[in-house]
Amino acid sequence: MNKRKIGEEKEFLALKYLTDRGYKIIKRNYRCKLGEIDLIAKKDNRIIFIEVKYRSTSKYGSAIEAVNYKKQMIIRRVARHFLLTNYHTLEIPVSFDVIGIDNNKITHIENGF
């Protein structure tokens, strides 16, 4: 199975995990010239930007560890673009979550950065 298909499957697993917990997914794979955000959701009057990472092995660390400072800064810039493009303001409560999937074990870090 190719990496893209595996990524799509794991992202869907994360999506199901979130919707089962009351998150309303408003956008998948939001892309702009600055980068991409895997999932954008709403919950408790907040917009939540969610990065999903998958690792089949711990050889290079856990999935959560892959969301490093550089990746976080890209996600923040893309989130800003999303808010300004869709809501025309930055005055909206937001948070940044990380979902790591190691094999099939899901770790969800709310307000991860």
Secondary structure as UniProt FT lines:
FT   HELIX           3..20
FT   TURN            21..22
FT   STRAND          24..32
FT   TURN            33..34
FT   STRAND          35..43
FT   TURN            44..45
FT   STRAND          46..55
FT   TURN            59..60
FT   HELIX           64..66
FT   HELIX           69..86
FT   STRAND          94..102
FT   TURN            103..104
FT   STRAND          105..109
FT   TURN            110..111
//
